[in-house]
Amino acid sequence: MSFSKDSSNISRLKPNTWLWQSIIITLCCSPLFGIIALMNAVQVNSSYNIGNYEKAERVSRRAKTWLLVGLITGIIYYIVMIILMQTGNLPAGMEHILKESQQSIYNY
């Protein structure tokens, strides 16, 4: 029994899609970065199934990158909000933001 070293019939392992993680990030942390990760995650299976393994690996890495960016952004956002709530500066900060948004260049 001999084994051939022809690897053309052997397909690569499918890269991780990061799909469920992207959905969680979209719903809980950062919708913008989560949607970008979700769009890349959806492309992994289709690229792999048509045999475009390089693209499947590339969009998998891209989905993971945007997933981590969304996670870090969400964590920073929640930490800042908790600090503002604990220090009592949240209402004053929100009033300041609302007052600035009511002004426009046409008022000057």
PDB file as gemmi writes it, atoms N, CA and C in Angstrom:
CRYST1    1.000    1.000    1.000  90.00  90.00  90.00 P 1                      
ATOM      1  N   MET A   1       0.846  -1.168   0.000  1.00  0.00           N  
ATOM      2  CA  MET A   1       0.000   0.000   0.000  1.00  0.00           C  
ATOM      3  C   MET A   1       0.894   1.235   0.000  1.00  0.00           C  
ATOM      4  N   SER A   2       0.713   2.055  -0.967  1.00  0.00           N  
ATOM      5  CA  SER A   2       1.538   3.257  -1.037  1.00  0.00           C  
ATOM      6  C   SER A   2       0.649   4.481  -0.958  1.00  0.00           C  
ATOM      7  N   PHE A   3       1.179   5.486  -0.348  1.00  0.00           N  
ATOM      8  CA  PHE A   3       0.462   6.739  -0.207  1.00  0.00           C  
ATOM      9  C   PHE A   3       1.069   7.742  -1.166  1.00  0.00           C  
ATOM     10  N   SER A   4       0.228   8.400  -1.907  1.00  0.00           N  
ATOM     11  CA  SER A   4       0.751   9.421  -2.817  1.00  0.00           C  
ATOM     12  C   SER A   4       0.874  10.743  -2.075  1.00  0.00           C  
ATOM     13  N   LYS A   5       1.785  11.525  -2.513  1.00  0.00           N  
ATOM     14  CA  LYS A   5       1.995  12.820  -1.881  1.00  0.00           C  
ATOM     15  C   LYS A   5       1.258  13.915  -2.617  1.00  0.00           C  
ATOM     16  N   ASP A   6       0.276  13.516  -3.432  1.00  0.00           N  
ATOM     17  CA  ASP A   6      -0.511  14.486  -4.169  1.00  0.00           C  
ATOM     18  C   ASP A   6      -1.529  15.113  -3.216  1.00  0.00           C  
ATOM     19  N   SER A   7      -1.345  16.352  -2.919  1.00  0.00           N  
ATOM     20  CA  SER A   7      -2.227  17.033  -1.976  1.00  0.00           C  
ATOM     21  C   SER A   7      -3.305  17.845  -2.666  1.00  0.00           C  
ATOM     22  N   SER A   8      -3.481  17.683  -3.976  1.00  0.00           N  
ATOM     23  CA  SER A   8      -4.486  18.463  -4.684  1.00  0.00           C  
ATOM     24  C   SER A   8      -5.902  18.021  -4.332  1.00  0.00           C  
ATOM     25  N   ASN A   9      -6.076  16.776  -3.904  1.00  0.00           N  
ATOM     26  CA  ASN A   9      -7.398  16.291  -3.550  1.00  0.00           C  
ATOM     27  C   ASN A   9      -7.750  16.554  -2.092  1.00  0.00           C  
ATOM     28  N   ILE A  10      -6.812  16.979  -1.317  1.00  0.00           N  
ATOM     29  CA  ILE A  10      -7.038  17.217   0.102  1.00  0.00           C  
ATOM     30  C   ILE A  10      -7.398  18.683   0.292  1.00  0.00           C  
ATOM     31  N   SER A  11      -8.561  18.922   0.887  1.00  0.00           N  
ATOM     32  CA  SER A  11      -8.953  20.306   1.137  1.00  0.00           C  
ATOM     33  C   SER A  11      -8.402  20.766   2.486  1.00  0.00           C  
ATOM     34  N   ARG A  12      -8.246  22.029   2.592  1.00  0.00           N  
ATOM     35  CA  ARG A  12      -7.734  22.605   3.845  1.00  0.00           C  
ATOM     36  C   ARG A  12      -8.818  22.577   4.909  1.00  0.00           C  
ATOM     37  N   LEU A  13      -8.386  22.736   6.135  1.00  0.00           N  
ATOM     38  CA  LEU A  13      -9.346  22.849   7.221  1.00  0.00           C  
ATOM     39  C   LEU A  13     -10.090  24.167   7.097  1.00  0.00           C  
ATOM     40  N   LYS A  14     -11.377  24.122   7.397  1.00  0.00           N  
ATOM     41  CA  LYS A  14     -12.181  25.332   7.300  1.00  0.00           C  
ATOM     42  C   LYS A  14     -11.828  26.264   8.451  1.00  0.00           C  
ATOM     43  N   PRO A  15     -11.537  27.528   8.138  1.00  0.00           N  
ATOM     44  CA  PRO A  15     -11.229  28.468   9.220  1.00  0.00           C  
ATOM     45  C   PRO A  15     -12.477  28.789  10.044  1.00  0.00           C  
ATOM     46  N   ASN A  16     -12.248  29.265  11.229  1.00  0.00           N  
ATOM     47  CA  ASN A  16     -13.340  29.635  12.120  1.00  0.00           C  
ATOM     48  C   ASN A  16     -14.145  30.764  11.491  1.00  0.00           C  
ATOM     49  N   THR A  17     -15.462  30.699  11.595  1.00  0.00           N  
ATOM     50  CA  THR A  17     -16.302  31.744  11.004  1.00  0.00           C  
ATOM     51  C   THR A  17     -16.471  32.938  11.930  1.00  0.00           C  
ATOM     52  N   TRP A  18     -16.379  32.761  13.226  1.00  0.00           N  
ATOM     53  CA  TRP A  18     -16.581  33.816  14.218  1.00  0.00           C  
ATOM     54  C   TRP A  18     -17.997  34.379  14.138  1.00  0.00           C  
ATOM     55  N   LEU A  19     -18.950  33.574  13.689  1.00  0.00           N  
ATOM     56  CA  LEU A  19     -20.303  34.065  13.457  1.00  0.00           C  
ATOM     57  C   LEU A  19     -21.062  34.350  14.749  1.00  0.00           C  
ATOM     58  N   TRP A  20     -21.115  33.379  15.650  1.00  0.00           N  
ATOM     59  CA  TRP A  20     -21.895  33.621  16.868  1.00  0.00           C  
ATOM     60  C   TRP A  20     -21.242  34.687  17.738  1.00  0.00           C  
ATOM     61  N   GLN A  21     -19.921  34.773  17.703  1.00  0.00           N  
ATOM     62  CA  GLN A  21     -19.249  35.813  18.470  1.00  0.00           C  
ATOM     63  C   GLN A  21     -19.577  37.199  17.887  1.00  0.00           C  
ATOM     64  N   SER A  22     -19.665  37.278  16.572  1.00  0.00           N  
ATOM     65  CA  SER A  22     -20.000  38.554  15.924  1.00  0.00           C  
ATOM     66  C   SER A  22     -21.415  38.993  16.265  1.00  0.00           C  
ATOM     67  N   ILE A  23     -22.322  38.037  16.361  1.00  0.00           N  
ATOM     68  CA  ILE A  23     -23.701  38.372  16.731  1.00  0.00           C  
ATOM     69  C   ILE A  23     -23.748  38.901  18.155  1.00  0.00           C  
ATOM     70  N   ILE A  24     -23.023  38.274  19.065  1.00  0.00           N  
ATOM     71  CA  ILE A  24     -22.996  38.721  20.465  1.00  0.00           C  
ATOM     72  C   ILE A  24     -22.411  40.127  20.557  1.00  0.00           C  
ATOM     73  N   ILE A  25     -21.311  40.383  19.847  1.00  0.00           N  
ATOM     74  CA  ILE A  25     -20.684  41.712  19.872  1.00  0.00           C  
ATOM     75  C   ILE A  25     -21.629  42.755  19.295  1.00  0.00           C  
ATOM     76  N   THR A  26     -22.351  42.398  18.225  1.00  0.00           N  
ATOM     77  CA  THR A  26     -23.294  43.330  17.615  1.00  0.00           C  
ATOM     78  C   THR A  26     -24.404  43.699  18.589  1.00  0.00           C  
ATOM     79  N   LEU A  27     -24.908  42.735  19.312  1.00  0.00           N  
ATOM     80  CA  LEU A  27     -26.023  42.983  20.219  1.00  0.00           C  
ATOM     81  C   LEU A  27     -25.606  43.617  21.542  1.00  0.00           C  
ATOM     82  N   CYS A  28     -24.416  43.300  22.036  1.00  0.00           N  
ATOM     83  CA  CYS A  28     -24.048  43.708  23.393  1.00  0.00           C  
ATOM     84  C   CYS A  28     -23.016  44.830  23.470  1.00  0.00           C  
ATOM     85  N   CYS A  29     -22.095  44.902  22.551  1.00  0.00           N  
ATOM     86  CA  CYS A  29     -20.979  45.822  22.731  1.00  0.00           C  
ATOM     87  C   CYS A  29     -20.971  46.967  21.726  1.00  0.00           C  
ATOM     88  N   SER A  30     -20.757  46.646  20.484  1.00  0.00           N  
ATOM     89  CA  SER A  30     -20.554  47.676  19.475  1.00  0.00           C  
ATOM     90  C   SER A  30     -21.254  47.277  18.181  1.00  0.00           C  
ATOM     91  N   PRO A  31     -22.415  47.843  17.909  1.00  0.00           N  
ATOM     92  CA  PRO A  31     -23.142  47.456  16.698  1.00  0.00           C  
ATOM     93  C   PRO A  31     -22.368  47.716  15.405  1.00  0.00           C  
ATOM     94  N   LEU A  32     -21.666  48.810  15.321  1.00  0.00           N  
ATOM     95  CA  LEU A  32     -20.946  49.138  14.090  1.00  0.00           C  
ATOM     96  C   LEU A  32     -19.872  48.103  13.791  1.00  0.00           C  
ATOM     97  N   PHE A  33     -18.977  47.863  14.728  1.00  0.00           N  
ATOM     98  CA  PHE A  33     -17.892  46.915  14.512  1.00  0.00           C  
ATOM     99  C   PHE A  33     -18.422  45.474  14.464  1.00  0.00           C  
ATOM    100  N   GLY A  34     -19.501  45.214  15.182  1.00  0.00           N  
ATOM    101  CA  GLY A  34     -20.107  43.892  15.145  1.00  0.00           C  
ATOM    102  C   GLY A  34     -20.684  43.559  13.776  1.00  0.00           C  
ATOM    103  N   ILE A  35     -21.299  44.541  13.129  1.00  0.00           N  
ATOM    104  CA  ILE A  35     -21.850  44.318  11.793  1.00  0.00           C  
ATOM    105  C   ILE A  35     -20.734  44.093  10.785  1.00  0.00           C  
ATOM    106  N   ILE A  36     -19.648  44.829  10.914  1.00  0.00           N  
ATOM    107  CA  ILE A  36     -18.507  44.618  10.014  1.00  0.00           C  
ATOM    108  C   ILE A  36     -17.948  43.210  10.209  1.00  0.00           C  
ATOM    109  N   ALA A  37     -17.822  42.776  11.455  1.00  0.00           N  
ATOM    110  CA  ALA A  37     -17.342  41.418  11.733  1.00  0.00           C  
ATOM    111  C   ALA A  37     -18.330  40.387  11.210  1.00  0.00           C  
ATOM    112  N   LEU A  38     -19.612  40.671  11.349  1.00  0.00           N  
ATOM    113  CA  LEU A  38     -20.650  39.757  10.879  1.00  0.00           C  
ATOM    114  C   LEU A  38     -20.618  39.603   9.364  1.00  0.00           C  
ATOM    115  N   MET A  39     -20.413  40.693   8.649  1.00  0.00           N  
ATOM    116  CA  MET A  39     -20.333  40.628   7.191  1.00  0.00           C  
ATOM    117  C   MET A  39     -19.152  39.772   6.741  1.00  0.00           C  
ATOM    118  N   ASN A  40     -18.027  39.886   7.425  1.00  0.00           N  
ATOM    119  CA  ASN A  40     -16.866  39.059   7.091  1.00  0.00           C  
ATOM    120  C   ASN A  40     -17.086  37.603   7.495  1.00  0.00           C  
ATOM    121  N   ALA A  41     -17.731  37.390   8.635  1.00  0.00           N  
ATOM    122  CA  ALA A  41     -17.953  36.027   9.118  1.00  0.00           C  
ATOM    123  C   ALA A  41     -18.858  35.241   8.181  1.00  0.00           C  
ATOM    124  N   VAL A  42     -19.824  35.905   7.582  1.00  0.00           N  
ATOM    125  CA  VAL A  42     -20.747  35.235   6.678  1.00  0.00           C  
ATOM    126  C   VAL A  42     -20.029  34.778   5.404  1.00  0.00           C  
ATOM    127  N   GLN A  43     -18.993  35.472   5.005  1.00  0.00           N  
ATOM    128  CA  GLN A  43     -18.280  35.146   3.774  1.00  0.00           C  
ATOM    129  C   GLN A  43     -17.348  33.936   3.914  1.00  0.00           C  
ATOM    130  N   VAL A  44     -17.055  33.517   5.130  1.00  0.00           N  
ATOM    131  CA  VAL A  44     -16.106  32.415   5.325  1.00  0.00           C  
ATOM    132  C   VAL A  44     -16.634  31.123   4.719  1.00  0.00           C  
ATOM    133  N   ASN A  45     -17.852  30.735   5.058  1.00  0.00           N  
ATOM    134  CA  ASN A  45     -18.402  29.468   4.554  1.00  0.00           C  
ATOM    135  C   ASN A  45     -18.534  29.463   3.042  1.00  0.00           C  
ATOM    136  N   SER A  46     -19.048  30.539   2.466  1.00  0.00           N  
ATOM    137  CA  SER A  46     -19.238  30.551   1.016  1.00  0.00           C  
ATOM    138  C   SER A  46     -17.900  30.506   0.284  1.00  0.00           C  
ATOM    139  N   SER A  47     -16.915  31.218   0.781  1.00  0.00           N  
ATOM    140  CA  SER A  47     -15.594  31.184   0.146  1.00  0.00           C  
ATOM    141  C   SER A  47     -14.962  29.806   0.270  1.00  0.00           C  
ATOM    142  N   TYR A  48     -15.107  29.184   1.415  1.00  0.00           N  
ATOM    143  CA  TYR A  48     -14.538  27.853   1.622  1.00  0.00           C  
ATOM    144  C   TYR A  48     -15.231  26.812   0.730  1.00  0.00           C  
ATOM    145  N   ASN A  49     -16.559  26.913   0.623  1.00  0.00           N  
ATOM    146  CA  ASN A  49     -17.311  25.917  -0.140  1.00  0.00           C  
ATOM    147  C   ASN A  49     -17.019  25.968  -1.639  1.00  0.00           C  
ATOM    148  N   ILE A  50     -16.661  27.140  -2.162  1.00  0.00           N  
ATOM    149  CA  ILE A  50     -16.328  27.206  -3.590  1.00  0.00           C  
ATOM    150  C   ILE A  50     -14.856  26.915  -3.845  1.00  0.00           C  
ATOM    151  N   GLY A  51     -14.092  26.678  -2.782  1.00  0.00           N  
ATOM    152  CA  GLY A  51     -12.693  26.302  -2.933  1.00  0.00           C  
ATOM    153  C   GLY A  51     -11.717  27.454  -2.859  1.00  0.00           C  
ATOM    154  N   ASN A  52     -12.188  28.638  -2.529  1.00  0.00           N  
ATOM    155  CA  ASN A  52     -11.312  29.801  -2.406  1.00  0.00           C  
ATOM    156  C   ASN A  52     -10.808  29.856  -0.959  1.00  0.00           C  
ATOM    157  N   TYR A  53      -9.835  28.999  -0.645  1.00  0.00           N  
ATOM    158  CA  TYR A  53      -9.366  28.845   0.721  1.00  0.00           C  
ATOM    159  C   TYR A  53      -8.629  30.079   1.230  1.00  0.00           C  
ATOM    160  N   GLU A  54      -7.890  30.750   0.353  1.00  0.00           N  
ATOM    161  CA  GLU A  54      -7.153  31.946   0.773  1.00  0.00           C  
ATOM    162  C   GLU A  54      -8.119  33.052   1.202  1.00  0.00           C  
ATOM    163  N   LYS A  55      -9.186  33.235   0.428  1.00  0.00           N  
ATOM    164  CA  LYS A  55     -10.167  34.258   0.796  1.00  0.00           C  
ATOM    165  C   LYS A  55     -10.880  33.877   2.088  1.00  0.00           C  
ATOM    166  N   ALA A  56     -11.180  32.599   2.254  1.00  0.00           N  
ATOM    167  CA  ALA A  56     -11.843  32.146   3.482  1.00  0.00           C  
ATOM    168  C   ALA A  56     -10.973  32.443   4.701  1.00  0.00           C  
ATOM    169  N   GLU A  57      -9.683  32.186   4.596  1.00  0.00           N  
ATOM    170  CA  GLU A  57      -8.781  32.485   5.712  1.00  0.00           C  
ATOM    171  C   GLU A  57      -8.660  33.990   5.933  1.00  0.00           C  
ATOM    172  N   ARG A  58      -8.619  34.754   4.847  1.00  0.00           N  
ATOM    173  CA  ARG A  58      -8.485  36.207   4.953  1.00  0.00           C  
ATOM    174  C   ARG A  58      -9.712  36.833   5.629  1.00  0.00           C  
ATOM    175  N   VAL A  59     -10.926  36.441   5.202  1.00  0.00           N  
ATOM    176  CA  VAL A  59     -12.116  37.028   5.816  1.00  0.00           C  
ATOM    177  C   VAL A  59     -12.317  36.517   7.241  1.00  0.00           C  
ATOM    178  N   SER A  60     -11.820  35.319   7.542  1.00  0.00           N  
ATOM    179  CA  SER A  60     -11.874  34.833   8.923  1.00  0.00           C  
ATOM    180  C   SER A  60     -10.984  35.680   9.830  1.00  0.00           C  
ATOM    181  N   ARG A  61      -9.779  35.978   9.361  1.00  0.00           N  
ATOM    182  CA  ARG A  61      -8.884  36.846  10.154  1.00  0.00           C  
ATOM    183  C   ARG A  61      -9.477  38.249  10.292  1.00  0.00           C  
ATOM    184  N   ARG A  62     -10.084  38.746   9.220  1.00  0.00           N  
ATOM    185  CA  ARG A  62     -10.690  40.076   9.258  1.00  0.00           C  
ATOM    186  C   ARG A  62     -11.873  40.112  10.222  1.00  0.00           C  
ATOM    187  N   ALA A  63     -12.680  39.046  10.224  1.00  0.00           N  
ATOM    188  CA  ALA A  63     -13.811  38.969  11.153  1.00  0.00           C  
ATOM    189  C   ALA A  63     -13.318  38.950  12.595  1.00  0.00           C  
ATOM    190  N   LYS A  64     -12.251  38.203  12.851  1.00  0.00           N  
ATOM    191  CA  LYS A  64     -11.685  38.149  14.205  1.00  0.00           C  
ATOM    192  C   LYS A  64     -11.155  39.516  14.623  1.00  0.00           C  
ATOM    193  N   THR A  65     -10.503  40.215  13.698  1.00  0.00           N  
ATOM    194  CA  THR A  65      -9.960  41.539  14.013  1.00  0.00           C  
ATOM    195  C   THR A  65     -11.069  42.507  14.393  1.00  0.00           C  
ATOM    196  N   TRP A  66     -12.127  42.565  13.572  1.00  0.00           N  
ATOM    197  CA  TRP A  66     -13.226  43.491  13.865  1.00  0.00           C  
ATOM    198  C   TRP A  66     -13.991  43.064  15.106  1.00  0.00           C  
ATOM    199  N   LEU A  67     -14.022  41.776  15.360  1.00  0.00           N  
ATOM    200  CA  LEU A  67     -14.648  41.271  16.579  1.00  0.00           C  
ATOM    201  C   LEU A  67     -13.910  41.781  17.809  1.00  0.00           C  
ATOM    202  N   LEU A  68     -12.591  41.711  17.777  1.00  0.00           N  
ATOM    203  CA  LEU A  68     -11.795  42.197  18.906  1.00  0.00           C  
ATOM    204  C   LEU A  68     -11.886  43.711  19.050  1.00  0.00           C  
ATOM    205  N   VAL A  69     -11.916  44.436  17.927  1.00  0.00           N  
ATOM    206  CA  VAL A  69     -12.075  45.894  17.992  1.00  0.00           C  
ATOM    207  C   VAL A  69     -13.412  46.242  18.632  1.00  0.00           C  
ATOM    208  N   GLY A  70     -14.474  45.546  18.243  1.00  0.00           N  
ATOM    209  CA  GLY A  70     -15.784  45.783  18.836  1.00  0.00           C  
ATOM    210  C   GLY A  70     -15.827  45.444  20.307  1.00  0.00           C  
ATOM    211  N   LEU A  71     -15.168  44.358  20.691  1.00  0.00           N  
ATOM    212  CA  LEU A  71     -15.132  43.962  22.093  1.00  0.00           C  
ATOM    213  C   LEU A  71     -14.389  44.996  22.932  1.00  0.00           C  
ATOM    214  N   ILE A  72     -13.240  45.424  22.469  1.00  0.00           N  
ATOM    215  CA  ILE A  72     -12.450  46.418  23.211  1.00  0.00           C  
ATOM    216  C   ILE A  72     -13.196  47.744  23.296  1.00  0.00           C  
ATOM    217  N   THR A  73     -13.813  48.163  22.201  1.00  0.00           N  
ATOM    218  CA  THR A  73     -14.591  49.406  22.203  1.00  0.00           C  
ATOM    219  C   THR A  73     -15.755  49.315  23.180  1.00  0.00           C  
ATOM    220  N   GLY A  74     -16.438  48.185  23.181  1.00  0.00           N  
ATOM    221  CA  GLY A  74     -17.559  48.003  24.103  1.00  0.00           C  
ATOM    222  C   GLY A  74     -17.127  48.004  25.557  1.00  0.00           C  
ATOM    223  N   ILE A  75     -16.024  47.338  25.839  1.00  0.00           N  
ATOM    224  CA  ILE A  75     -15.524  47.315  27.219  1.00  0.00           C  
ATOM    225  C   ILE A  75     -15.140  48.717  27.684  1.00  0.00           C  
ATOM    226  N   ILE A  76     -14.452  49.458  26.833  1.00  0.00           N  
ATOM    227  CA  ILE A  76     -14.078  50.838  27.188  1.00  0.00           C  
ATOM    228  C   ILE A  76     -15.320  51.690  27.414  1.00  0.00           C  
ATOM    229  N   TYR A  77     -16.321  51.543  26.552  1.00  0.00           N  
ATOM    230  CA  TYR A  77     -17.563  52.310  26.687  1.00  0.00           C  
ATOM    231  C   TYR A  77     -18.236  52.011  28.022  1.00  0.00           C  
ATOM    232  N   TYR A  78     -18.357  50.711  28.353  1.00  0.00           N  
ATOM    233  CA  TYR A  78     -19.018  50.363  29.608  1.00  0.00           C  
ATOM    234  C   TYR A  78     -18.217  50.815  30.827  1.00  0.00           C  
ATOM    235  N   ILE A  79     -16.907  50.761  30.760  1.00  0.00           N  
ATOM    236  CA  ILE A  79     -16.081  51.233  31.882  1.00  0.00           C  
ATOM    237  C   ILE A  79     -16.278  52.730  32.084  1.00  0.00           C  
ATOM    238  N   VAL A  80     -16.273  53.502  30.996  1.00  0.00           N  
ATOM    239  CA  VAL A  80     -16.473  54.955  31.099  1.00  0.00           C  
ATOM    240  C   VAL A  80     -17.857  55.263  31.659  1.00  0.00           C  
ATOM    241  N   MET A  81     -18.876  54.550  31.188  1.00  0.00           N  
ATOM    242  CA  MET A  81     -20.228  54.800  31.693  1.00  0.00           C  
ATOM    243  C   MET A  81     -20.345  54.451  33.177  1.00  0.00           C  
ATOM    244  N   ILE A  82     -19.729  53.364  33.612  1.00  0.00           N  
ATOM    245  CA  ILE A  82     -19.777  52.993  35.029  1.00  0.00           C  
ATOM    246  C   ILE A  82     -19.062  54.036  35.870  1.00  0.00           C  
ATOM    247  N   ILE A  83     -17.917  54.511  35.393  1.00  0.00           N  
ATOM    248  CA  ILE A  83     -17.186  55.551  36.133  1.00  0.00           C  
ATOM    249  C   ILE A  83     -18.015  56.822  36.222  1.00  0.00           C  
ATOM    250  N   LEU A  84     -18.642  57.225  35.123  1.00  0.00           N  
ATOM    251  CA  LEU A  84     -19.470  58.435  35.148  1.00  0.00           C  
ATOM    252  C   LEU A  84     -20.671  58.271  36.072  1.00  0.00           C  
ATOM    253  N   MET A  85     -21.261  57.089  36.106  1.00  0.00           N  
ATOM    254  CA  MET A  85     -22.397  56.876  37.007  1.00  0.00           C  
ATOM    255  C   MET A  85     -21.955  56.864  38.466  1.00  0.00           C  
ATOM    256  N   GLN A  86     -20.802  56.267  38.753  1.00  0.00           N  
ATOM    257  CA  GLN A  86     -20.327  56.178  40.130  1.00  0.00           C  
ATOM    258  C   GLN A  86     -19.893  57.538  40.670  1.00  0.00           C  
ATOM    259  N   THR A  87     -19.326  58.368  39.821  1.00  0.00           N  
ATOM    260  CA  THR A  87     -18.871  59.678  40.283  1.00  0.00           C  
ATOM    261  C   THR A  87     -19.990  60.697  40.294  1.00  0.00           C  
ATOM    262  N   GLY A  88     -21.114  60.383  39.681  1.00  0.00           N  
ATOM    263  CA  GLY A  88     -22.234  61.316  39.659  1.00  0.00           C  
ATOM    264  C   GLY A  88     -22.126  62.347  38.559  1.00  0.00           C  
ATOM    265  N   ASN A  89     -21.198  62.215  37.656  1.00  0.00           N  
ATOM    266  CA  ASN A  89     -21.022  63.187  36.580  1.00  0.00           C  
ATOM    267  C   ASN A  89     -21.824  62.858  35.327  1.00  0.00           C  
ATOM    268  N   LEU A  90     -22.556  61.777  35.338  1.00  0.00           N  
ATOM    269  CA  LEU A  90     -23.294  61.387  34.144  1.00  0.00           C  
ATOM    270  C   LEU A  90     -24.384  62.398  33.779  1.00  0.00           C  
ATOM    271  N   PRO A  91     -25.242  62.834  34.718  1.00  0.00           N  
ATOM    272  CA  PRO A  91     -26.271  63.809  34.321  1.00  0.00           C  
ATOM    273  C   PRO A  91     -25.681  65.128  33.815  1.00  0.00           C  
ATOM    274  N   ALA A  92     -24.640  65.623  34.477  1.00  0.00           N  
ATOM    275  CA  ALA A  92     -24.030  66.877  34.042  1.00  0.00           C  
ATOM    276  C   ALA A  92     -23.356  66.712  32.686  1.00  0.00           C  
ATOM    277  N   GLY A  93     -22.715  65.585  32.494  1.00  0.00           N  
ATOM    278  CA  GLY A  93     -22.075  65.323  31.214  1.00  0.00           C  
ATOM    279  C   GLY A  93     -23.078  65.219  30.086  1.00  0.00           C  
ATOM    280  N   MET A  94     -24.207  64.582  30.348  1.00  0.00           N  
ATOM    281  CA  MET A  94     -25.241  64.468  29.328  1.00  0.00           C  
ATOM    282  C   MET A  94     -25.869  65.824  29.018  1.00  0.00           C  
ATOM    283  N   GLU A  95     -26.074  66.663  30.033  1.00  0.00           N  
ATOM    284  CA  GLU A  95     -26.600  68.007  29.789  1.00  0.00           C  
ATOM    285  C   GLU A  95     -25.639  68.810  28.932  1.00  0.00           C  
ATOM    286  N   HIS A  96     -24.348  68.690  29.212  1.00  0.00           N  
ATOM    287  CA  HIS A  96     -23.342  69.403  28.431  1.00  0.00           C  
ATOM    288  C   HIS A  96     -23.372  68.956  26.968  1.00  0.00           C  
ATOM    289  N   ILE A  97     -23.498  67.663  26.743  1.00  0.00           N  
ATOM    290  CA  ILE A  97     -23.557  67.145  25.376  1.00  0.00           C  
ATOM    291  C   ILE A  97     -24.812  67.631  24.674  1.00  0.00           C  
ATOM    292  N   LEU A  98     -25.948  67.631  25.383  1.00  0.00           N  
ATOM    293  CA  LEU A  98     -27.195  68.075  24.763  1.00  0.00           C  
ATOM    294  C   LEU A  98     -27.175  69.564  24.447  1.00  0.00           C  
ATOM    295  N   LYS A  99     -26.584  70.379  25.328  1.00  0.00           N  
ATOM    296  CA  LYS A  99     -26.500  71.813  25.064  1.00  0.00           C  
ATOM    297  C   LYS A  99     -25.613  72.099  23.865  1.00  0.00           C  
ATOM    298  N   GLU A 100     -24.512  71.369  23.734  1.00  0.00           N  
ATOM    299  CA  GLU A 100     -23.623  71.573  22.595  1.00  0.00           C  
ATOM    300  C   GLU A 100     -24.277  71.142  21.298  1.00  0.00           C  
ATOM    301  N   SER A 101     -25.105  70.120  21.341  1.00  0.00           N  
ATOM    302  CA  SER A 101     -25.730  69.648  20.105  1.00  0.00           C  
ATOM    303  C   SER A 101     -26.834  70.576  19.643  1.00  0.00           C  
ATOM    304  N   GLN A 102     -27.379  71.414  20.539  1.00  0.00           N  
ATOM    305  CA  GLN A 102     -28.433  72.343  20.144  1.00  0.00           C  
ATOM    306  C   GLN A 102     -27.857  73.578  19.460  1.00  0.00           C  
ATOM    307  N   GLN A 103     -26.588  73.848  19.685  1.00  0.00           N  
ATOM    308  CA  GLN A 103     -25.962  74.991  19.042  1.00  0.00           C  
ATOM    309  C   GLN A 103     -25.520  74.596  17.651  1.00  0.00           C  
ATOM    310  N   SER A 104     -25.566  75.562  16.756  1.00  0.00           N  
ATOM    311  CA  SER A 104     -25.064  75.305  15.412  1.00  0.00           C  
ATOM    312  C   SER A 104     -24.304  76.527  14.938  1.00  0.00           C  
ATOM    313  N   ILE A 105     -23.665  76.407  13.816  1.00  0.00           N  
ATOM    314  CA  ILE A 105     -22.886  77.537  13.303  1.00  0.00           C  
ATOM    315  C   ILE A 105     -23.798  78.666  12.859  1.00  0.00           C  
ATOM    316  N   TYR A 106     -25.084  78.380  12.644  1.00  0.00           N  
ATOM    317  CA  TYR A 106     -26.026  79.420  12.214  1.00  0.00           C  
ATOM    318  C   TYR A 106     -26.460  80.310  13.356  1.00  0.00           C  
ATOM    319  N   ASN A 107     -26.195  79.905  14.612  1.00  0.00           N  
ATOM    320  CA  ASN A 107     -26.558  80.734  15.766  1.00  0.00           C  
ATOM    321  C   ASN A 107     -25.538  81.820  16.029  1.00  0.00           C  
ATOM    322  N   TYR A 108     -24.404  81.795  15.367  1.00  0.00           N  
ATOM    323  CA  TYR A 108     -23.342  82.753  15.672  1.00  0.00           C  
ATOM    324  C   TYR A 108     -23.330  83.900  14.706  1.00  0.00           C  
TER     325      TYR A 108                                                      
END                                                                             
